[in-house]
Amino acid sequence: MKPWWQWQLREPVVRNSFAIIGMGRFGSAVCKELMGAGADVLAVDRDLKAIDEVSQENLGLEARIVDCTDEESLRAAGVLELDVVVVAIGEPIEVSITATLIAKDSDDSRVKQVIARASSDLHEKMLKRVGADRVVFPSKMQGQRLGKELIRPNLLERLRLDANNSIEEIKVPGSFVGRSLRDLNLRKNYRVNVLAVGPSEQLTVNPPASHILLEDELLVVMGITDDLEALPWR
């Protein structure tokens, strides 16, 4: 019989589908990161030039010209059928607020999460008032980082050591819960080293191999960035 981790790697991974509204620098960066991870992405903008540019940069990307303030247009484009909508428009403020409201509040919307970009504190408050699940400021969180978070929702922090190596703080994946570090043998099976583990306020540095991972614990791991990204996220 094959080791448990080989069976685990063969399991199909269920991933969210994404709509990115607004193809400025922030929205384009989110698109690029998601496309690089193989996610299902729909890019939306009212400007033909913006759609052409993002399509040329991301071959295979589904991109459509849509008035994001028009509910029927967003519905026809398929935006309301997707799991996560990122409203990447900063200005005009009323456009981003309207798009957020449509994605969140339409009767037949299947959208599970709306992440909206804000350009000011007041803008943030207004976006939250109309139902945005999360508001981000591009100056604090670049599109590339947001894209990584959407692909790996259990990733909390990343410290890039150099071009190839990183340290990451992640939530313990569900498939690791109840198993010991010895059983998981992350160094052998995933080529990453465990630096610390435990509750967020009580991390144990250099934990013993006998440590059993719990659902609400965090893992701090170090290794080649590509190997870290291969860790299961659920």
N, C-alpha and C positions, 0 to 999 in steps of 0.2 A: 504494500500500500504506500502511496506517495505521502511524503511529509505534509502536515497540515497547511504549511505556508504555500506550498505549490498549488494545492487546491484553492486556497484563498485568492491567489493571483489570477486564477482562471475564471473567477466569478465575474459576471457582468457588472459594470459600474453604472449606477443610475445617476445621471448628471442633470442639472437644471438647464433650461433653455433661456436665452437672454435677448432682450431688445435694448439697443442703445439709441436713445433719442438725442440727436445733436452731434454732428461730426466735426466739432472744433478740435483743438489739440487734446483736450481732456478726453472727450468721447472717442476720438481716434485711437488714443493710447489704450483705453479700456478694450476696444475692439481688437487691437493687435494682440494684446496679452491673452484674451479669451480665445482668439483664433489659433494662436500658437499652441494652446493647450488642447485643441481639438473640440472646443465647445460649439454648440449650436447657437449662432449669433445672427440677429437681424439688425442691420444698421438703418437708421431712419433720419432723414433731414429734408427740409423743404428746398434746399439749394442743390441744383444739378451738379455744379462744380464740386461741391463738397462730397457728394455721393461718388462722382467719378474718381476723385483723388483717393478716397478710402478703398474703393473697389480695386484700383490699380495696385495699391500697397498690400492688399490682403486678397489674394486670388482665391476664388471660391466663396467669398463672403456674399451673403444675400443682403442686398441693399436696395432701398426703395425711396422714392421721392414722395414725401407725405407732409401734409399740413398737420402738425402735431397738436394744433388747437381744435381740430375737428374730430369729434368722437367717431363718426362714421368712417372717416379716412383711416384712423388708427385701427378700427375694427377690421376694415377691409384688408389692411396691410398685414393683419395677423398679430399685431402687437399685443392685443388683449388675450391671446391664446397662450402666451409664453409665461414662464415661471417668474422671471426677474426682469424688471424694467429699470434701466438706469437713465434718469433724465439728466443728461450732461449739459444742458443749456444753462448758461449763467445769466445772460440778458437777451432779450427783455425779460424782466422778472415775471410779468404777467403770463408770458408764454410758458415758462417752466412750471408755474403754479397750475395753469390750466392743464398741461400735459400730465402733471402729477395727479391732479384730481380725477381726470378721465381714467387713467390707468388703475387708480385705487378704488374709485367709487362707481364705475359703470356697472349696471345690473348684471351683465353677463361676463364680466371680467374674470379670468382665471388666474390673474397675476397674484402671486404669493407674496412678493416683496417689491417695494418701490424704493430705490435709492436715488436721491436727488442732489444735484449740485447747488450750493448756495454761494452768493456773492457778497453777502453781508449778514449780520446778526438778525436784522429784521427779516430778510429774505428767509433765513433759517426758520424763524418762528412761523412765518406764513406757510412754508412748506409742511411743517409739522401739523399746522392747523388743518390742512386739507388732506392729511393722512400719510405723508411720507414716513416710511418705516425707519429710514436712516437718512441723515443729511451729512454731506461731506463738503469740505472746502479744498479746492485743488491746491491751494498754497500749503496746506497741511498734509494732504494725501494725494499723490500723483495718480494719474490714471493707471499706470503700470501696476502700482501696488494694489489698487482696488481690484484690478483684474485678477491678480494672484489670490486675493482674499475670496473672490467669488468662486474661483475654481477649488480652493482649499479652505473651506469655512472653519476648519479647526486650527488654522495657522493664526497665532496671536502676534508674534514678533519675529523679525528676522534681522540678524546682524551679519552683514556680508564681510567676511574676513579678507577676501581677495577676489580675483576674477572667477575662481572656481569653488571656493569653500565658504560655508556659512554656519552660523549657529542659529537654531530655530527654537522657539517656545511654542508648543502645540498642545491642544487638548488631547487627552488620551483617546485614540480611535476606539469606537465601539468594539471592533474585532480584537482589540488588545485587552479589554476589560476582563478581569478575573484570571489573567495569566501572569506568571512571574517573569521577571526579566531574564531569568535563566532559560525558561521555556521559549521565550521569544527570540533570544539570542540575536538582537538587532545588529550587532557588529558582523556576524556571519551571514545572516539572511538578507539584510538591507544595506550593509556596509556603512552604518552610522554608529557613532558612539554616544552613549547616554551620559550626560554630565550631571543631571539632577532630575528629581521626580518628587511629586507630592502636591498637596494643596497649594494654592497660589501664594499664601502667606507663610507657608512652612515647608519650603522645598528642602529636600535632603540631597546634599551634594555627594557625588560618587556613591550612589545607593547600592546596597547589597544585591546580589543576584537573586536572592530569595524574595525580594520585594514583589508583592502582588499589586498589580495596577488596578485602581478603582475608577469609577465612572467620572467623578468630578476632579480628577487629578490632572496635573500638567506634566509634560515631558520637555526637558531641555536637551536637545540632541545636536551633535556636530558632525559634519561630513561634507562630501562633495555636494554642491547644490542640486545637481541632477538626481543624486541618490536620495536626498532629503525629500525632493518632490515626488519620488516614487513611493514614499510611505503612504499607507492607506489613510484616508481622511474620515472614514466612517466605520 
